[in-house]
Amino acid sequence: MARKAAPEDVENQDYTENIIDIDVTTEMETSFLEYAYSVIYARALPDARDGMKPVQRRILYMMADMGLRPDRGHVKCSRVVGEVMGKLHPHGDTAIYDALVRLAQPFALRLPLVDGHGNFGSLDDGPAAPRYTEARLASAAIAMTADIGEDVVDFVPNYDNKLMQPEVLPAAIPNLLVNGASGIAVGMATNLAPHNLNEVISAARHLLKHPKASLEDLMRFIPGPDLPTGGKIVGLEGIRDAYRTGRGSFKTRATTRIENITPRRKGIVVTELPYMVGPEKVIEKIKDGVQSKKLTGITAVTDLTDRSHGLKLVIEIKTGFNPDAVLETLFKHTPLEDSFGINNVALVEGQPQTMGLHQMLSVWVDHRVSVVRRRSQFRLNKRLERKHLVEGMLLAIVDIDEVIEVIRSSEDSETARARLMQIFELSEAQAEYILELRLRRLTKFSQIELEKENEQLALEIAELREILENDSKLKSLVSSEMAEVAKVYGTPRRTILLDSAGGEATSAAELEIGTSGRRRNAAAPLEIPDSPCWAMLSSTGLIARTSDDVEPVREGGRAAHDVLHSVIPTSGRAEIGVITNRGRLVKVSMLELPTLPPTQGAPSLSGGLPIKELLELGKGERVVGLASLSEDAAPLSLGTAAGVVKRVAKGDFAKSDEWEVINLKDGDEVVSVAPAEDDDDIVFLTTDASLLRFKARNVRPQGRSAGGMAGIKLAAKQSVLFYGVVKADQEAVVVTIAGNSEALSGTDAGSAKVSPFDVFPSKGRATGGVRAQRFLKGEDTLILGWAGPAPARACSAGGQPVSLPEMDPRRDGSGTSLGAPVFAVG
């Protein structure tokens, strides 16, 4: 191969052709390596610090530079694309617009960074052209670019060395983990799953305080990914592998429920799909499966998705087919169940690395510490400069007549500056500042303002120096800023995590005719016997039923999943009531609940059904307990946050599917429910650690429409934290956990105390109760309380068991520090 050397200037000079021989193999290797490095570093892989590819970083930086803040109007995307392409990113408008669109899609990012206006596409269709769409920064993007003008990150030249651009964004949000990333480079690829901001921030704050924290410690805060479209993650082993090694996979399932489409026909309603799976793709696969005979028992698929109610696919089932069996075949043959391969590859100090959870968090935490340190140093320098000028001004105002005389008698500004520096012992900067001074600043009021400013600057300088000189102070500031970010931008978890996939999928085609002539599924019978059993609700919102009438207990050891929140006796074909915090009771058939296999000791609800799949919950509405609808059951009792108690008269239940069981006042809500016989003890626990117990006979049963009666007398600004019923002659304990009311939820482990229930005296209804725990320094509220049968068990938000301290016989003693935050006790 030969390369001709082109002359720089061939005019008016002799030119002799110069041919250089180059080995083609060496040339190809060199060129390919340069190309590969360019793709890896400048295009395909995100930086581990801000989780952004260069094009995404340039889009956010340029939009911030254009002033496209969330409180201002949208502008055409064509304008944004043009500014980015012309100044920072010379790789074509299509690539820039594709990146801009992804930053605005709520189904692609867990926390969108661009606020789009117009058609930004869907999972099944692309966006409109940039001339038809508009955009501005989302509020979360402000946190990504905050303080960028205070020398918190390095700047590098753009492609033509005419402008400067940030090498990385300050990134107050852990964007790499929260929004994930995907990209294909030369010889490598990256695919990071999105996570919940609150969980990631909690883990980062823990890592900041405990740099050598283990993976198990971090997974207490981050149990798994949290996908933008919700759904369920089935099987957590692949996630643990990915968090440990950087590589793994997990299965995602759609959120479904079985409903009556018509009085005689059932259907499967899909409300959430796996990550990056669109409804049209699902419908197409179902149609293909029906035509190829892989799917049977399906009559129609209807897409009822709209902007108001969100995703809704209705799959109608033929009469005689088991909907559960049909659903299993749908999971097997359609994208209603999909797999996600994790490959955590990102740039660390310019080099691609495969990282586990600990390293990804460490890189971001170290970046935030660096950002806050550099910002503090920048602000310190600015305040030192300003204080220097203010001190010079104060000197000048004291002898202002002489200053004016010196200036007036000088021939030019250079002479005036030199004389001021000599006479008043000023620096050049102070003298120049005095020369530029306006006469209206020479009033007595201005002198007072300058003195106050000088004092304020001295305080700020001392504070900034303390931050820079004290690592613990610096880390405390970083941690508090992380907590503020989580408070402002955090949202509840959308994806449900399940430990296992459940039983073997059964084909819906495997139907047989029984001796009775009824059509049934061999593996999933259509009829369930009406034998005694128990309905159980766990603290993480899973509901299930036992396979027999043996009461579920917690004998020895820890629970396999989470704690039981509510347990009631019933039968296999009965109906039970599910009660929400708004006082609404909804009937649920036991036939809809999954049956757990018999277990020895503690049952595991990891195979249970999420309660939100059984009933529609409004915004802010949550389930607080279960109730038996049998006329022989004990009267149902309820306690509210405002201290109201109510017992519902036996059999006073409506025939409709749902109704209100208590008339709540504005701002009040139901805390919990429990059956209560006359000899049982009703228990209230309040946020100021007061416990009140009294006999249930003191509360007369009332009708459904009644509003209850006073249960406990509350102190100012306090509310009921726990309501429960302790059975007569039952060995019971009281668990209280105290903490700081200003701490971010789920991050303050607090201190716990376990006491015998008998040490708390019984008092009258509507009194104030007695103190159940003494607060330690830094504690000002009870963050969790529970009273019930021993032994008590605690779990984290992800369902993992948390150890409680030994029994404390004192009634009002202080607690013992916990090793991890507790989500529920049962």
N, C-alpha and C positions, 0 to 999 in steps of 0.2 A: 504494500500500500504506500502511496506517496501523497504528501500534503504540500501544496504550493504555498509558499510564504508570500503574502500580498504586501507590496510596498506601501508605506504610509504616504508617500508623495512621489509621483513618477514624473511630474512636470519638470522640465529644464534640468534633468539629470540623467545620467546613464543608468540603465537598470539591467542587471544580469540575473537571469532566472536561477533560483536556488531551490533545489529539490532535496528534501530530507527523507531518508528511509526510516520508516517506523514499523515495528513488528505489530501485525494486526491483532494478535492475541493480547499483547500488552495494552494496546489502544482500546480494545473492546472491554477488557477488565477494568481499566481506569475509568472509562466513560460510564460503564454500568454501575460501578461503585459510587461515582459522583451522583448519578441519577437516583440510585437507591437511597443514598444519604439524604438527598433533597426531598424525596417522597416521605421518608420516615420522619425527618426533623421538621420539615416546613409544610407538610400537608396532611398526613394521614393519622399521626398519633398525637394524643393530647399530652399536655404537660401535667405531671402529677400534682403540681402545686395548685393550679387553678382549674384543672380538668378541661382545658380548652385547647382546641386545635388553633393554629395561627389564624385561619380565616374567621373563626368565631370570635377570637380575641380582638381582631381588628374591627369586626362589625360593632361589638359593644363599645370599644374605645372610640371609634369614629362617631357613633350615635351619641355618646356622652359628650364628645367634643362639639357636636352640632347642637347640643342643648335639647335633645329629644327626651326630656324627662317625663315621668308618668303624669305630672300635673299640667303638661302642655299638650297641644294638639298633635294628632298623627300627621305624618308626611308621607308622600308617595314612596313606595319601596324603590322605585327606579332612582330616586334622588339618593337614597342611602347606598344603593348598589354602586351608583356612579362615583360618589365620594370615596367609598372604600376602594374601588378598583383604580381610580385615578391617583390616589394618594398612597395607598398602603399595599394593595393586593393585586398584582398584575396578572392574574390567572384566569380572567374571563368572567363575564357577568353571570353566567349560568351557575357556576360553582358558588359564587357569593350569594345569589338569591336562594339556592337550595339550602345553604347553611342558615340563612336568615329565616327561612320558612320553618326549619326544624326547631330553631330557638323559640318559635312562637306556638308550636303545636302542643297542647296540653296532654294529648295521648302519647306523645313521644318523650316528653320530659316530665319528670316528677315535679319540677319547679320551673315553669317557663320563664325565660329571661327577656323575651320580647313580647310586647302587647300588640298583637296584630288586629287589623280592622279590614274585613273583607274575607274573601274565600282563600283560606290558607290550606285547603285540602283536607282529606280524611284518610283513613286507613285503606280505603279502596279507590281513591281518586286523588289526582294531583292538584296543586294550587292554581289559582288564576295567574295571569301574567303580571309582572311587577308594576306595570302601568295601571293596573286595576286595584292593587292592594295598597294598604297604608300601614305604617308601623311607628311605634315609639318604644322606649325602654319600659320593661315591666319594673315593678317596685323592687323585685329581688335583684335586678341588674344594678341598682344603685349600690347595694352592698358589695357587689363584685368589683365595682370601680371606685368605691369610696376612698378618699384620701390619696388618690393617685397623683395629685399635684404637690404632695408633700415629701417627695423623694423617698417613697416607701419601696419602690422597685426600680430596677435599672431600665434605661431606655437605650434602644439600638437604632441605627439608621434604617430608613426604608429602602426599597429596591433601587432607588436612584440617588441615595445619599443626600436628599434635599430636605427630608423631614425626619422626625424621630418618632418612634413607636415603642410601647412598653414591651419588654421581653416577657413579662408575665403580669397578670392582673393581681391586685391586692387580695381579692377573693376572700371576703369575710364569710362566704358560704362554702362548705366543702363540696364543691361542684362535681368533682370526679366521682364521688360515691353517691351523691344525691341524684344527679341526673344521668350518671352512667356515660358511656361513650361506645361508639363502634367505628371501625375503620379497617381498611385493608392496605397494608404497605407492601414493600418488596420483601418477600420471604417471611413475613410475619403479619399478624392481624391482632386486633383488640376488640373485646366485647365485654363491657362492664355493665352490670345490672344497676338500675336505679334503687335508691334506698330512702328511708324516711329521715327527714331533716332533724327532727327531735331526737331520734335514736342515735344518729351519727354525731350530733353535737354532744349528747350525753356521754358517748364513748370517748370522744375527743377530749372532753374535760376530765374524764377519769384518767386518760392516758397522760394528759398534761400534769396531773397530780401524781400519777404512778407510772413513770416511763417504762418500767419493766413489767407492766401488766401482761398477764397471759392471754392467750386467745380465748379461753373459757371466760375470763373476766370481761373481755370486750363483747363477747357474744351474749352476755347478760343484758347488754344495752342494745346490741344489734343482732336480733335472732335470725334475721334473713332479709332479703330484698323486699322492697315495697314498690310495686309496679304502678305506673300512672293509671292503668285501666282497671286496677283492682284484681279480681279473680282470686284463685287459690294456688298456693305452691304446695305440691304433694311430694313429700320426701325431703329431708333436710341433710342427708349424708353428703350429697354433692355440694351443698352450700358450705358445709364444714370443710370439705376438701379444698374448695376455692378460697375460703378465708385463710386456710393454712398454707397452701402452695401457690395460689394464684390461678389455678385451673380447676374446673369442675362443671357440673351441669345439674339442672333441676327441671322438674316438670311443672307446667302451669296448667291449671284447669279453669274452665269457665265457671261462673257462679250461676247455678240453675236452681229452679224449684219446680215442683210438680203441682199443677193447679187443675181445677175443673174448668175446661173451656166451655163445655155445655153441661147440662145436668147429667148426661149419660156418657160424656167423653172427656178424657183427661188429656193434658198436654204438658210439654216441658217448656218453661219460660226461661230464657237466657237473658240475664241482666248485665253480666260482665264477661268479657272475652279475654283470652290470654294476651299477653303483651305483643303488640304490633300485628294482631290478627283482626281483620275486618269482617263485618257481617256478610258482605257479598261473597267473600272467599268461603265462609262456612256454608252458606246456602248452596253455592256451586258444588262443594264436596258432598253435601247431603244428597243433592239431586243425582250426582254421579254414583253415589253409593246405592241409592234406590234402584237406579237403572241397571247396575251391575249385580243386583241381588245381594250385595254385602250388608245392606241395611234393609230391615223389614219392619213392619208395624207402623210406618210413618205415612200419613195421608197428605199432609201439606206443611209448608214452612212459610210463615208470614213475618215480614219485617215491619214492626211497628215503631221503629226508632224515630224520635223527633227531638227538637231542641229543648222542649219543655221537660220531658220525662226521661231523656237519655236513651240508652240502648235497650231494646226489647225485641227479642226474637221469640216467636211462638211456634213450637213444633208440635203438631197435632198427632196423637197416637190413636191407632185403630182400636176399636172395641175388642176386648179380650186379650190385648197385649199388655205385659207388665211394663209400666213406664220406667221403673228402675233398671230393668234389663235392657230396654231400648237405650237408655242413657249410657249404660256401660259400653254398648256397641258404638255409640256416637263418639265417646271418648277415644275408642280404639281406632276408628276409621276416619275421623274428621279433625279439623284443627281446634275443636272444643277442648282438646288436650294437646299441648304443644311442649316442646323441650327448648330450654335456653342454655346454651353453652357459654360458660364464663371463662374469659381469657383476659386476666387483668394485666395488660401490657400498657405502659405509659413511659414518658420520658422523665428520667431523674438525672439532673445535671447534664442534660443533653444526650443521655444514653438510654435506649429502650431497655426496660426491665420488667420482668414478670413479678408482681408483688402480691403478697397476702394482705389480709385486713390490717394487721399491725403496722406494716410498712407504709401502706397508703395513708393511714391516719397519721403516722409519725411525720411523713413528708409535709402534710398540710399543717399540722400543729407547729412544726419547726418554721414553716413559711409565715404563719401568723405571728409567731414570736418575733421573727425578723422584721415583719412589717410594722408591728407596734413599736419595736425598739427604734427603727429608723424614723418612724413618725415622731416619736418622742424626742429624738435628737434634733430633728428638723425644727420642731416647735420650740425646743430649748434655744437653739441658735437664733431663731426669729425673735424670741422674747428678750434674749440677751442684747441683740442689736437695738431693739426698741427701747429697752431700759437705758442703754447707753445714750440714746438720743434724748430721752426724757430727762435724764440727769443733766445733760448739757443745757436743755431748755430751762430747767429750774435755776441753774447758775446764771443764765442770761437774764431771766426775769428779775432776779434779785438786784442786779446792777443794770437795769434796762436803759437808763439814761446814758450811762457810759458806753454801752453797746451801740446805741444809736449814734453817739458822737464818733466812735471809732469808724463805724460804717460810712457816715457822712464825710468824714475827713480823709477817707481813702480814695485814691485815684481810680482804682478799678476793683473788680471782685476778687481778683487774685491777691491784691494787696490787703483788702479787707479780711479775707480768709486767714492770711498769714498773721495779721496783727491780732485778730481774735484768738487764734491758737496760742500766740505768745503771751498776751495780756491775761487771758482768763484760764490758761492752761487747759484748752480744749483739744480734742482730737480733730483730725481733718473732717471726719464724718459729722461731728457735732457742729463744727463751724459752718460747714456747707448747709446743714439743716437750718441753722439760725439765719443764714443769709436768705434762704428761700421762705422764711417765715412771713405770714401775712400779719399786718398790724392788728387786726381784730383779735388775734390770739393773745395779745398782750394785756388782756383784762385781768382783774383780780380773780374772777370766776375761773378763768383758764388756768391760773396757778393752782387753785384748789383741785380742779380736775386732774392736772398733771400729778399732783401729790398723791391723789387716790390711785391713779393709774400706776404710779411707781410702786406703791404698796402692793397692789394687786399683782403686778409683774413679779415682784419679789416672792410672793406666795406661790405663783405658778412655776417659777424657776426652781424653787425648792422642791416642789412636788415632782416636777419632771426629772430633776437630778436624782431624787430618791427612786423613781422608777428605773432609771438607767443604771443605778449603782446597786440595786437590790433585786436579785433574780426572782425571789418569791413575790415581791411587789409587782414585777413585770408579768409574771405568770398569772397572778391574781387578776390583773387588768385584762389580760388576754381571755381568761376564763369567763369573766363577767361580760365581756363583749360577745363571746360565743353564746352565752345564755340569752342575751338580749336579741341576737339574731334568731335563735330558736323561738323566742317568745313572739317575735314580729312575723316571721315567715313560716313557722312550723304549722303542720296540719296533721290530723289524726291518720293513723295507719289505714290503708285501703286494702291491702292484700292479706288474706288469711293464710297462716302457716299451719300445715298439717304434717304430722310425723310420718305417716305411712299412707299408702294408696288405698288401703282397704282390701276387700276380698277379691277373688278371681272374677274377672269380667265374664258375664254370661251372655251368650248370644240370644237375642230376642226371637230368633227363628226356632230355637229349641223348645217348642211348645208341644204339650201332649194333652190328650183328652183323658180326664180321670173317669173313675167309675160312676161319678155322679153326673157326668155329662158336661161339667164345667171345664172350661179351658184354663190350664194353669202352667206356670213355668216350673220346671223340675228343680232348678236351683233357687228360685225366688218365689215361693208360694204366694198365691193371690190372697189367701185367707190366713189371718193370724188368730189363734185361739184367744178367747176372752178370759185369760187366766190372770191372777194377781201379779203385779210387778211394781216397779218403782220408776218414777220419772225424775231425772236428774238434770240440773243446770249448773255448769261450771263457771268459775270466775272469769274465764276468757270468752264466755258467750256461747259455749257448745252445749247442745241439749241431746239427750239420748234416754233410752229406757233399758232396764235390766231384763234379762231373759227369764227370771223367776221371781218369787216373792221374798227372797232373802234380802234384808235391808243392807244397802251398801255401807260399809264401815271403813275406818282408817286404822287398821291394826298394824303396828310395828312398821318401821322404816318410813320412807318418804313416798309421796304420791308419784305415780308414773307420769302424770302430765300436769294438772293443776288442781286446785281445791274445789270442792263441791260448795256451791253457793246456795242451792235450794234443792231439797229432796222431798217428794211427796208420794204417798202410797196411792195406787190406782190399779187399773186393769188394762189388758192388752187392746181392747176395743172401745175404751171409754174416751171421754173428752176431758181435757184439763184447761185451766185458765192461765194465760201468760199475762202478767201485770207489768205495766210500764210506769216510769216515774211521773207521768201525767195522770195517773189514776185510771188508765184505760185497761180493761180486761178483754183479752182476745181469746176466743175458743180455739183450741188446737186438738186435732184428733191424734190419739196415740199411734194410729196406723201410719202417721207421717214421720214418726221418729225412728231413727236407726236403733237396732237392737244390739247391745253389747254382749259379747260372749261371757259365760261365767268366769269369774276371777277369784283368786284367793287373796283375801286382804283388801288392799286399796284398789279400787277400780280405776281404769284409765279412760278418759273421755277423748283421747286423741282421735278416735273414730267417730266422734259425735258430729252432729249437724250444726253449723252456725245458726243461731237463733234468728238472725236477720233474714235468713232465707225462708223462714216460715211465715213472716208477717212483715208488712210495710211499716217502717218506723219513720216518723217525721223528723225534721231537723232538731237536734238536741234531745230527741226521745231515746230512752234506753230501757231495757228490761231489768226489773228489780226483783223478780221472783215468780214462783209457780204457785198455783192454787188448785186444790181439789174441788170439783163441782158436785161431788156426791152430797146428798142430803144428810148422810150419816157422818160426814167429816166435821171436825171441830170448826167453830166459827173462825172465819178469816180475819186477821187483824192487820192493820197498816199503821205505820208511823211516818210522819212527814218532817221535812227539814225545819219547819217552824215550830216543831214540838207538839203537833196534833196527833192524837191516837184515835183509832176507830176499830170497832169489831162489827163485822157484817153479820146480820142475823142468818141463822142456818137456813139453807134452801132459798134464800132471797136472791136468786139469780135469774136473769132475763133469759128468754128463749132465743134472742138474736145472737149473732156471731160475735158481737162485741158491745160493750157498754162501759159506763163509768161506775166505779165502785166507791168513789168518794168525791165530794164536791170541794175542790181545792180553791183556796183564795189566790189572788194574783201574786205571782212571785214564789209561791210555795210548790213543792214537789214531793212525791212519795220517795222515802229513803229505802224501805224494804217492806216485805210482807211475810207473815208466818201464821200458821194456825195456832189458836190460843184457847185452851180450856180454862175453866174458872180458877183452878188451882195452880195454873202455870204462872210464872213470873214474866212480866213485861219489862224490857230493859231498854233504856235510852243511854247513848253516849254522845257527848257534845264536843265541839271543837276546843273548848277550854278545859277538857279532861274531866268533866263532871259525869258521874254515873248515877242513874236513878232506876231503882227496881221497885215494882209494886205488883200486887196480885191482879190477874186479868179480870177477876170478878168485879173490880172497881170500875170497869168500863162496860156499860150496858150495850148490848148489841143494837145496831141501828139499821135502817133501810139503806138501799143503794144510794139514794139521792142525798143522804145526810152528809154533813161536813165534818163529823167527828167531834171530839171534845179535847180540852187541854190535857196534854200528857205530861210535859215537863216545863218548868219555868226557866226560860233562857235569859242569860245575861245579855247586855247590850252587844250588838254586832256578832253574836254567836249563833250557831246553828247546830242541828242534830247531824252527827256524823254516822251513827249506827243505830238501827232499831232491830230488836230481835225478841224472841221468846225462849225462855229456858224452861224445860219441862219440870214438873214437880218431882222431887227426889232424884234428880239427875245430877251426876257428877259433872260439874261444868267449870270452865275457866273463863277469865277475862283477859284479852290481849289488847294492849294499847301501844301505839307507836307515835312518838312525838317528834317534831321537826320544826323547821323554819318556814313560816308562811310565805316568805319571799323567794324561796328556792324553786328552781324549775322542776315541774312535776316529773317524778321518776328519776331524779338525780340525787336527792337527799335521802340517804338510807335511814337517818334518824336513829333514835334509841327506842328499844322495845321493852315491855314488861309483861310477864305472864303471871297472873294472880288467881288464887282460888276464888270462885264466885261467892262462896260463903262468907268471905271477909267483908263483903259490902252489905250494909244493913238495908232492910226493906223500909221504905218510907211511903208517904201518901202520894196519890196522884196529884199532878200539877205543882209539885214542889221542886226544889232546885237540885236535889241529889247531893252526892259527896264526891270529893276529889279522888280520881282513879290513878293519877300519875303526877309526880312532881317534875316540872320542867327543869332541864339543865341549862347552862349558859348557852345562848344562841338559839334556844327553842322557845317558841311562843304559841304553838298550836298543836293540837292532836291531828295528825294526818291520816290515821287509820285506826279503827277500833272494831272489836268483835267480841261477842259473848256467846258461848255455846258448849256443847259436849266435848269433853277431853278425849283424846289429845288434840290440840290445835295444830294445824298445818298451815304454812305460809308459802306463797309462790311469787315469782317475779311477773312482769308484764308479758313475757314470752312463755309462761307456764312452768319455768324451771323452779324446783323447790328451793326455799331459803330457810336456813336454820334459825329457830327462835331460841332465846335464852332459857335457862332453867327457871323453874317455878320460884316466884318471889312471894313469900307469905305476907309481906306488907301491903296495906291497902293503898297508901299514897306515896310509895317510894319512887325514886327516879329509875329511869330505864337503863338498859345496857346497849351500847352501840352495836348496830347491825353491820354485817359485812356487805350487804347489797340491798338496794331498794326493794320494798315489799309492795306488790300490787294488790294482793288479796289474802285474806285469812279465812279458813273454813274448817 
